[in-house]
Amino acid sequence: MFLDHFRLREQPFGVTPDPRFLFLSQVHREALSALFYGVEAGRGFLTIIAEPGMGKTTLIVQLLERLRNSTCTAFLFQTDCSSRELLCYVASDLGIDPSGLDACALHQRLNELLARQMLAGQRTLIVVDEAQNLDESAFETLRLLSNFETPRSKLLQILLSGQPQLAEKLARPSLAQLRQRISIVARLKALTAPETARYIEHRLEVAGYDSGPLFTRGALEKIALHSQGVPRNINNLCFGALSIGYALNRRQIDADIVEEVVSDLDFASLAPKPQQPVRRADASCFGQPRLSYPDVTSASVWRAALATAGVVAALLTSLFLFSTAGRVGWTAWDRAAEKGTPAIRVTMGLGPSTRPVEPILPANLNGASQAAQALGVHSARPVASQTVQVEPQQTLRGISLRYLGAYNPRVLNQILELNPRLTDPNHIEVGQRLRLPGQPTARLDESAGDARNLSAMAKGKQP
């Protein structure tokens, strides 16, 4: 895709363990030398341990290239297997057909093959990749295979390659006998920033690139930072950068292109966000759904309690203000009417109103006098009465408006005086008999108007 654009003969950042592209840092060089010496010296068991992507397999392939003319090798990739399957894999890779052979017969055939190889001047090496996946029975099978030997030399050598979990398994007390036979342990570490730059230049050179610097200094620093010196990560970042550079028709890769690749490879941003636990229906043992609730901590309980208390306090404050405003409005209007002076109508709302807000009447009053005192009005002289019976869905206000044409503190005062047993004006029952003033009482607006007219006449003006 981008080979011609950047004048490359082949892919410089492939995913296969090609030994031609192996970059020997100081640590990689020491590990390769230790493994080569261990095989040459016939040390039996060898290990190489490193994090994923550090180049273990590429290093082993390079080792086998060096031993090609003197060593017969078996490379095992299938490590998630039983001890019997492992033995069959080894025999098959060394040219022995395991079909129809039991464990004893396989051991006999392997012993004969190893003896012939020794007489021919050939070593036999078994390489087990991803050895951390082996179970203990498979490790024991490998230990028994290492017993193939003569009084002077080992007929078989075994190289275990794996991640740090391999070291954890080999440290178990149950594998003490195998651990004692391991004489060489090679390790690989991450590349430093300067080694990362040389790693990239080395692979580009092997791929045929011979022009000026393909990656800017800033791009190399970004790659070293985000790859953490892991060769596999470096390959992925460089491949993505070359792909984007080709798409943008760039001849050089800068830091911005590398940052775009890092963003594209950020799997954390693609992962689903954790959701809040919700109430769900679970099937109980009786086949009926039952509700299960998420765990509630004490902190969340206190937060909910405080929020509820705040709402209740706000509601109580609103009710108190509403009741007080209504009661003040009625009292001010009534007194203004008695004195014959204009008064400002007190209303609850955002704009002007043509009708005063009815007050919230206090409940459980002991007689008419307490009601009158609570509302701030004075008792009127006794009036004739009429009796009505409360019907369904009726309120005291509705009855007053229907039979008297008004409902205000003065009317309420008269009703309470005629009905001493009526202690809660806000609550009347169906069928209850109420005594009402016999003559309709003027509305509050009319009384206030009469008061203004009388005041005007006293001043010698016409209304």
LUMZA-854224 format. One record per residue (C-alpha): residue number from 1; z, x, y. Coordinates in steps of 0.25 Angstrom, whole numbers, plus 5000, padded with zeros to 4 digits. Example, Ala and Ser with C-alpha at 12.3 -4.5 7.8 and 13.67 -1.06 7.14 Angstrom:
// LUMZA-854224
<site 1; <5031; 5049; 4982>>;
<site 2; <5029; 5055; 4996>>;
This chain:
// LUMZA-854224
<site 1; <5000; 5000; 5000>>;
<site 2; <5004; 5010; 5010>>;
<site 3; <5000; 5023; 5003>>;
<site 4; <4987; 5024; 5010>>;
<site 5; <4993; 5021; 5024>>;
<site 6; <5003; 5032; 5023>>;
<site 7; <4994; 5041; 5015>>;
<site 8; <5002; 5042; 5002>>;
<site 9; <4996; 5045; 4988>>;
<site 10; <5007; 5036; 4981>>;
<site 11; <5019; 5028; 4983>>;
<site 12; <5030; 5038; 4988>>;
<site 13; <5042; 5028; 4986>>;
<site 14; <5040; 5022; 4973>>;
<site 15; <5050; 5016; 4964>>;
<site 16; <5047; 5024; 4951>>;
<site 17; <5055; 5037; 4947>>;
<site 18; <5043; 5046; 4950>>;
<site 19; <5049; 5060; 4948>>;
<site 20; <5038; 5066; 4958>>;
<site 21; <5045; 5059; 4969>>;
<site 22; <5059; 5064; 4966>>;
<site 23; <5066; 5070; 4978>>;
<site 24; <5076; 5080; 4973>>;
<site 25; <5087; 5079; 4983>>;
<site 26; <5099; 5089; 4981>>;
<site 27; <5106; 5079; 4973>>;
<site 28; <5094; 5075; 4965>>;
<site 29; <5090; 5089; 4962>>;
<site 30; <5104; 5093; 4957>>;
<site 31; <5104; 5080; 4948>>;
<site 32; <5090; 5084; 4942>>;
<site 33; <5095; 5098; 4939>>;
<site 34; <5108; 5094; 4932>>;
<site 35; <5100; 5084; 4923>>;
<site 36; <5089; 5094; 4919>>;
<site 37; <5100; 5105; 4916>>;
<site 38; <5108; 5095; 4908>>;
<site 39; <5096; 5091; 4899>>;
<site 40; <5091; 5106; 4898>>;
<site 41; <5105; 5110; 4894>>;
<site 42; <5107; 5098; 4883>>;
<site 43; <5119; 5092; 4890>>;
<site 44; <5118; 5079; 4882>>;
<site 45; <5122; 5068; 4892>>;
<site 46; <5118; 5068; 4907>>;
<site 47; <5119; 5058; 4918>>;
<site 48; <5114; 5055; 4932>>;
<site 49; <5121; 5045; 4940>>;
<site 50; <5116; 5039; 4954>>;
<site 51; <5115; 5026; 4962>>;
<site 52; <5103; 5018; 4960>>;
<site 53; <5090; 5023; 4967>>;
<site 54; <5095; 5037; 4968>>;
<site 55; <5083; 5042; 4959>>;
<site 56; <5090; 5044; 4945>>;
<site 57; <5078; 5040; 4937>>;
<site 58; <5068; 5048; 4946>>;
<site 59; <5077; 5060; 4944>>;
<site 60; <5077; 5058; 4928>>;
<site 61; <5062; 5057; 4928>>;
<site 62; <5061; 5070; 4935>>;
<site 63; <5071; 5076; 4925>>;
<site 64; <5062; 5071; 4913>>;
<site 65; <5050; 5077; 4919>>;
<site 66; <5057; 5090; 4919>>;
<site 67; <5061; 5088; 4905>>;
<site 68; <5048; 5083; 4900>>;
<site 69; <5043; 5095; 4892>>;
<site 70; <5057; 5097; 4885>>;
<site 71; <5063; 5084; 4883>>;
<site 72; <5061; 5071; 4876>>;
<site 73; <5067; 5060; 4884>>;
<site 74; <5070; 5045; 4882>>;
<site 75; <5072; 5037; 4895>>;
<site 76; <5080; 5024; 4894>>;
<site 77; <5079; 5013; 4904>>;
<site 78; <5084; 5001; 4896>>;
<site 79; <5099; 5004; 4897>>;
<site 80; <5104; 4990; 4897>>;
<site 81; <5104; 4990; 4881>>;
<site 82; <5113; 4991; 4869>>;
<site 83; <5116; 5004; 4861>>;
<site 84; <5106; 5000; 4851>>;
<site 85; <5095; 4997; 4861>>;
<site 86; <5098; 5010; 4868>>;
<site 87; <5096; 5018; 4855>>;
<site 88; <5083; 5011; 4853>>;
<site 89; <5078; 5014; 4867>>;
<site 90; <5081; 5029; 4865>>;
<site 91; <5074; 5030; 4851>>;
<site 92; <5062; 5022; 4856>>;
<site 93; <5061; 5031; 4869>>;
<site 94; <5061; 5044; 4860>>;
<site 95; <5050; 5038; 4851>>;
<site 96; <5059; 5032; 4839>>;
<site 97; <5056; 5018; 4835>>;
<site 98; <5069; 5011; 4834>>;
<site 99; <5064; 4999; 4827>>;
<site 100; <5071; 4996; 4814>>;
<site 101; <5081; 5007; 4816>>;
<site 102; <5096; 5005; 4816>>;
<site 103; <5105; 5014; 4825>>;
<site 104; <5107; 5025; 4814>>;
<site 105; <5092; 5026; 4811>>;
<site 106; <5089; 5027; 4826>>;
<site 107; <5100; 5038; 4828>>;
<site 108; <5094; 5046; 4816>>;
<site 109; <5079; 5045; 4821>>;
<site 110; <5084; 5049; 4835>>;
<site 111; <5092; 5061; 4829>>;
<site 112; <5079; 5065; 4822>>;
<site 113; <5071; 5064; 4834>>;
<site 114; <5080; 5072; 4843>>;
<site 115; <5081; 5083; 4832>>;
<site 116; <5065; 5084; 4832>>;
<site 117; <5065; 5085; 4847>>;
<site 118; <5075; 5096; 4847>>;
<site 119; <5067; 5104; 4837>>;
<site 120; <5055; 5102; 4846>>;
<site 121; <5063; 5108; 4858>>;
<site 122; <5064; 5095; 4865>>;
<site 123; <5076; 5088; 4871>>;
<site 124; <5079; 5073; 4870>>;
<site 125; <5084; 5066; 4883>>;
<site 126; <5088; 5052; 4884>>;
<site 127; <5088; 5046; 4899>>;
<site 128; <5096; 5033; 4901>>;
<site 129; <5093; 5027; 4914>>;
<site 130; <5102; 5017; 4921>>;
<site 131; <5113; 5021; 4910>>;
<site 132; <5124; 5013; 4917>>;
<site 133; <5118; 5001; 4910>>;
<site 134; <5122; 5006; 4896>>;
<site 135; <5134; 5000; 4889>>;
<site 136; <5144; 5008; 4882>>;
<site 137; <5138; 5007; 4868>>;
<site 138; <5124; 5012; 4874>>;
<site 139; <5132; 5024; 4880>>;
<site 140; <5138; 5027; 4866>>;
<site 141; <5124; 5026; 4860>>;
<site 142; <5120; 5037; 4869>>;
<site 143; <5132; 5045; 4866>>;
<site 144; <5129; 5045; 4852>>;
<site 145; <5115; 5049; 4854>>;
<site 146; <5120; 5061; 4861>>;
<site 147; <5126; 5066; 4848>>;
<site 148; <5112; 5070; 4843>>;
<site 149; <5114; 5085; 4844>>;
<site 150; <5114; 5098; 4837>>;
<site 151; <5125; 5108; 4836>>;
<site 152; <5118; 5116; 4848>>;
<site 153; <5111; 5105; 4856>>;
<site 154; <5110; 5090; 4860>>;
<site 155; <5098; 5083; 4854>>;
<site 156; <5098; 5072; 4864>>;
<site 157; <5102; 5071; 4879>>;
<site 158; <5105; 5059; 4887>>;
<site 159; <5104; 5057; 4902>>;
<site 160; <5111; 5045; 4908>>;
<site 161; <5106; 5040; 4922>>;
<site 162; <5113; 5029; 4929>>;
<site 163; <5120; 5023; 4941>>;
<site 164; <5135; 5026; 4945>>;
<site 165; <5139; 5015; 4935>>;
<site 166; <5135; 5025; 4924>>;
<site 167; <5146; 5034; 4928>>;
<site 168; <5156; 5022; 4928>>;
<site 169; <5152; 5019; 4913>>;
<site 170; <5152; 5034; 4909>>;
<site 171; <5166; 5035; 4915>>;
<site 172; <5172; 5024; 4905>>;
<site 173; <5182; 5030; 4895>>;
<site 174; <5173; 5023; 4884>>;
<site 175; <5162; 5032; 4887>>;
<site 176; <5170; 5045; 4887>>;
<site 177; <5162; 5052; 4876>>;
<site 178; <5149; 5049; 4883>>;
<site 179; <5154; 5054; 4896>>;
<site 180; <5159; 5067; 4890>>;
<site 181; <5145; 5070; 4886>>;
<site 182; <5139; 5069; 4899>>;
<site 183; <5138; 5083; 4905>>;
<site 184; <5129; 5081; 4918>>;
<site 185; <5131; 5070; 4928>>;
<site 186; <5120; 5070; 4939>>;
<site 187; <5121; 5062; 4952>>;
<site 188; <5112; 5058; 4963>>;
<site 189; <5116; 5055; 4977>>;
<site 190; <5109; 5048; 4989>>;
<site 191; <5099; 5056; 4998>>;
<site 192; <5103; 5061; 5011>>;
<site 193; <5095; 5057; 5024>>;
<site 194; <5088; 5070; 5024>>;
<site 195; <5085; 5069; 5009>>;
<site 196; <5080; 5055; 5011>>;
<site 197; <5070; 5060; 5021>>;
<site 198; <5065; 5071; 5011>>;
<site 199; <5065; 5061; 5000>>;
<site 200; <5055; 5052; 5007>>;
<site 201; <5046; 5064; 5012>>;
<site 202; <5046; 5069; 4997>>;
<site 203; <5041; 5056; 4992>>;
<site 204; <5031; 5055; 5002>>;
<site 205; <5026; 5069; 5000>>;
<site 206; <5025; 5066; 4985>>;
<site 207; <5017; 5053; 4988>>;
<site 208; <5007; 5061; 4996>>;
<site 209; <5011; 5059; 5010>>;
<site 210; <5007; 5071; 5019>>;
<site 211; <5007; 5066; 5033>>;
<site 212; <5018; 5066; 5044>>;
<site 213; <5032; 5060; 5042>>;
<site 214; <5030; 5046; 5037>>;
<site 215; <5044; 5042; 5040>>;
<site 216; <5051; 5044; 5053>>;
<site 217; <5064; 5051; 5055>>;
<site 218; <5070; 5037; 5058>>;
<site 219; <5064; 5031; 5046>>;
<site 220; <5070; 5042; 5037>>;
<site 221; <5083; 5040; 5043>>;
<site 222; <5083; 5025; 5041>>;
<site 223; <5078; 5027; 5026>>;
<site 224; <5089; 5036; 5023>>;
<site 225; <5100; 5027; 5029>>;
<site 226; <5095; 5014; 5022>>;
<site 227; <5092; 5020; 5009>>;
<site 228; <5105; 5028; 5008>>;
<site 229; <5098; 5039; 5002>>;
<site 230; <5094; 5032; 4989>>;
<site 231; <5080; 5036; 4985>>;
<site 232; <5076; 5022; 4980>>;
<site 233; <5080; 5016; 4993>>;
<site 234; <5072; 5026; 5000>>;
<site 235; <5060; 5023; 4992>>;
<site 236; <5061; 5008; 4995>>;
<site 237; <5063; 5010; 5010>>;
<site 238; <5051; 5020; 5011>>;
<site 239; <5042; 5011; 5003>>;
<site 240; <5046; 4999; 5012>>;
<site 241; <5044; 5008; 5025>>;
<site 242; <5030; 5012; 5020>>;
<site 243; <5026; 4998; 5017>>;
<site 244; <5030; 4993; 5031>>;
<site 245; <5024; 5005; 5038>>;
<site 246; <5011; 5002; 5031>>;
<site 247; <5011; 4987; 5035>>;
<site 248; <5014; 4991; 5050>>;
<site 249; <5003; 5002; 5049>>;
<site 250; <5013; 5013; 5052>>;
<site 251; <5011; 5027; 5049>>;
<site 252; <5025; 5031; 5050>>;
<site 253; <5038; 5024; 5045>>;
<site 254; <5049; 5023; 5056>>;
<site 255; <5063; 5018; 5056>>;
<site 256; <5059; 5004; 5060>>;
<site 257; <5051; 5002; 5047>>;
<site 258; <5062; 5007; 5038>>;
<site 259; <5072; 4997; 5045>>;
<site 260; <5062; 4986; 5041>>;
<site 261; <5062; 4991; 5027>>;
<site 262; <5077; 4991; 5027>>;
<site 263; <5077; 4977; 5032>>;
<site 264; <5067; 4972; 5021>>;
<site 265; <5076; 4978; 5010>>;
<site 266; <5089; 4972; 5015>>;
<site 267; <5092; 4963; 5003>>;
<site 268; <5106; 4960; 5010>>;
<site 269; <5099; 4952; 5021>>;
<site 270; <5091; 4944; 5010>>;
<site 271; <5103; 4940; 5002>>;
<site 272; <5108; 4926; 5004>>;
<site 273; <5120; 4924; 5013>>;
<site 274; <5133; 4919; 5007>>;
<site 275; <5135; 4905; 5009>>;
<site 276; <5148; 4898; 5012>>;
<site 277; <5155; 4891; 5000>>;
<site 278; <5152; 4876; 4999>>;
<site 279; <5159; 4865; 4992>>;
<site 280; <5151; 4863; 4979>>;
<site 281; <5152; 4853; 4967>>;
<site 282; <5156; 4860; 4954>>;
<site 283; <5156; 4853; 4940>>;
<site 284; <5169; 4851; 4934>>;
<site 285; <5172; 4851; 4919>>;
<site 286; <5171; 4836; 4919>>;
<site 287; <5157; 4836; 4924>>;
<site 288; <5161; 4831; 4938>>;
<site 289; <5158; 4839; 4951>>;
<site 290; <5170; 4844; 4958>>;
<site 291; <5171; 4850; 4971>>;
<site 292; <5174; 4865; 4973>>;
<site 293; <5178; 4871; 4986>>;
<site 294; <5177; 4885; 4991>>;
<site 295; <5189; 4893; 4993>>;
<site 296; <5197; 4891; 5006>>;
<site 297; <5205; 4902; 5012>>;
<site 298; <5217; 4900; 5020>>;
<site 299; <5210; 4905; 5032>>;
<site 300; <5199; 4895; 5031>>;
<site 301; <5210; 4884; 5029>>;
<site 302; <5217; 4888; 5042>>;
<site 303; <5204; 4889; 5050>>;
<site 304; <5201; 4874; 5045>>;
<site 305; <5215; 4869; 5049>>;
<site 306; <5214; 4875; 5063>>;
<site 307; <5200; 4869; 5065>>;
<site 308; <5205; 4856; 5060>>;
<site 309; <5217; 4857; 5069>>;
<site 310; <5209; 4860; 5081>>;
<site 311; <5200; 4848; 5079>>;
<site 312; <5212; 4839; 5078>>;
<site 313; <5218; 4844; 5090>>;
<site 314; <5205; 4842; 5098>>;
<site 315; <5204; 4828; 5093>>;
<site 316; <5218; 4825; 5097>>;
<site 317; <5216; 4831; 5111>>;
<site 318; <5204; 4822; 5113>>;
<site 319; <5211; 4810; 5109>>;
<site 320; <5222; 4813; 5118>>;
<site 321; <5213; 4815; 5130>>;
<site 322; <5205; 4803; 5127>>;
<site 323; <5217; 4794; 5126>>;
<site 324; <5223; 4800; 5139>>;
<site 325; <5210; 4799; 5147>>;
<site 326; <5208; 4784; 5143>>;
<site 327; <5223; 4781; 5146>>;
<site 328; <5222; 4788; 5160>>;
<site 329; <5209; 4781; 5163>>;
<site 330; <5214; 4767; 5160>>;
<site 331; <5227; 4769; 5168>>;
<site 332; <5220; 4775; 5180>>;
<site 333; <5210; 4763; 5180>>;
<site 334; <5221; 4753; 5179>>;
<site 335; <5230; 4758; 5190>>;
<site 336; <5218; 4760; 5199>>;
<site 337; <5214; 4745; 5197>>;
<site 338; <5229; 4741; 5200>>;
<site 339; <5229; 4749; 5213>>;
<site 340; <5215; 4744; 5217>>;
<site 341; <5209; 4759; 5218>>;
<site 342; <5197; 4764; 5211>>;
<site 343; <5200; 4773; 5199>>;
<site 344; <5191; 4783; 5191>>;
<site 345; <5188; 4778; 5177>>;
<site 346; <5192; 4788; 5167>>;
<site 347; <5182; 4789; 5156>>;
<site 348; <5180; 4798; 5143>>;
<site 349; <5166; 4803; 5142>>;
<site 350; <5156; 4812; 5149>>;
<site 351; <5150; 4802; 5159>>;
<site 352; <5154; 4790; 5167>>;
<site 353; <5159; 4777; 5160>>;
<site 354; <5159; 4763; 5164>>;
<site 355; <5170; 4760; 5155>>;
<site 356; <5184; 4766; 5154>>;
<site 357; <5188; 4773; 5141>>;
<site 358; <5198; 4764; 5133>>;
<site 359; <5211; 4772; 5131>>;
<site 360; <5216; 4775; 5117>>;
<site 361; <5228; 4766; 5116>>;
<site 362; <5241; 4771; 5111>>;
<site 363; <5245; 4766; 5097>>;
<site 364; <5259; 4760; 5093>>;
<site 365; <5263; 4755; 5107>>;
<site 366; <5276; 4747; 5107>>;
<site 367; <5272; 4735; 5115>>;
<site 368; <5264; 4733; 5128>>;
<site 369; <5273; 4740; 5137>>;
<site 370; <5271; 4753; 5130>>;
<site 371; <5256; 4751; 5130>>;
<site 372; <5256; 4749; 5144>>;
<site 373; <5264; 4761; 5147>>;
<site 374; <5255; 4770; 5139>>;
<site 375; <5242; 4765; 5146>>;
<site 376; <5248; 4766; 5160>>;
<site 377; <5246; 4751; 5164>>;
<site 378; <5256; 4741; 5168>>;
<site 379; <5259; 4728; 5161>>;
<site 380; <5252; 4716; 5167>>;
<site 381; <5258; 4702; 5168>>;
<site 382; <5258; 4693; 5155>>;
<site 383; <5246; 4685; 5153>>;
<site 384; <5242; 4674; 5144>>;
<site 385; <5237; 4677; 5130>>;
<site 386; <5228; 4674; 5119>>;
<site 387; <5228; 4677; 5104>>;
<site 388; <5217; 4683; 5096>>;
<site 389; <5216; 4688; 5082>>;
<site 390; <5210; 4702; 5079>>;
<site 391; <5197; 4701; 5071>>;
<site 392; <5191; 4712; 5063>>;
<site 393; <5185; 4725; 5070>>;
<site 394; <5192; 4720; 5083>>;
<site 395; <5200; 4730; 5092>>;
<site 396; <5210; 4727; 5103>>;
<site 397; <5200; 4731; 5113>>;
<site 398; <5189; 4722; 5108>>;
<site 399; <5198; 4710; 5108>>;
<site 400; <5203; 4713; 5122>>;
<site 401; <5188; 4714; 5127>>;
<site 402; <5184; 4702; 5119>>;
<site 403; <5195; 4692; 5124>>;
<site 404; <5200; 4699; 5137>>;
<site 405; <5187; 4706; 5142>>;
<site 406; <5195; 4719; 5145>>;
<site 407; <5202; 4730; 5138>>;
<site 408; <5211; 4739; 5146>>;
<site 409; <5225; 4743; 5148>>;
<site 410; <5229; 4730; 5155>>;
<site 411; <5223; 4722; 5144>>;
<site 412; <5230; 4730; 5133>>;
<site 413; <5243; 4729; 5140>>;
<site 414; <5242; 4714; 5140>>;
<site 415; <5238; 4714; 5125>>;
<site 416; <5250; 4723; 5121>>;
<site 417; <5259; 4714; 5129>>;
<site 418; <5254; 4702; 5122>>;
<site 419; <5255; 4709; 5108>>;
<site 420; <5268; 4717; 5107>>;
<site 421; <5265; 4720; 5092>>;
<site 422; <5252; 4727; 5095>>;
<site 423; <5256; 4741; 5095>>;
<site 424; <5243; 4748; 5093>>;
<site 425; <5232; 4742; 5102>>;
<site 426; <5222; 4751; 5094>>;
<site 427; <5225; 4744; 5081>>;
<site 428; <5224; 4729; 5078>>;
<site 429; <5222; 4722; 5065>>;
<site 430; <5213; 4711; 5061>>;
<site 431; <5220; 4697; 5062>>;
<site 432; <5230; 4702; 5072>>;
<site 433; <5233; 4692; 5083>>;
<site 434; <5233; 4698; 5097>>;
<site 435; <5237; 4691; 5110>>;
<site 436; <5228; 4694; 5122>>;
<site 437; <5229; 4690; 5137>>;
<site 438; <5224; 4676; 5139>>;
<site 439; <5215; 4679; 5151>>;
<site 440; <5204; 4690; 5151>>;
<site 441; <5209; 4703; 5158>>;
<site 442; <5199; 4709; 5168>>;
<site 443; <5192; 4722; 5164>>;
<site 444; <5197; 4735; 5169>>;
<site 445; <5185; 4737; 5177>>;
<site 446; <5187; 4723; 5184>>;
<site 447; <5202; 4726; 5187>>;
<site 448; <5198; 4739; 5193>>;
<site 449; <5187; 4732; 5201>>;
<site 450; <5197; 4722; 5206>>;
<site 451; <5207; 4733; 5210>>;
<site 452; <5196; 4740; 5219>>;
<site 453; <5192; 4727; 5225>>;
<site 454; <5207; 4724; 5229>>;
<site 455; <5208; 4738; 5235>>;
<site 456; <5195; 4736; 5243>>;
<site 457; <5200; 4723; 5249>>;
<site 458; <5213; 4729; 5253>>;
<site 459; <5206; 4739; 5261>>;
<site 460; <5198; 4728; 5268>>;
<site 461; <5185; 4730; 5260>>;
<site 462; <5176; 4721; 5252>>;
<site 463; <5174; 4725; 5238>>;
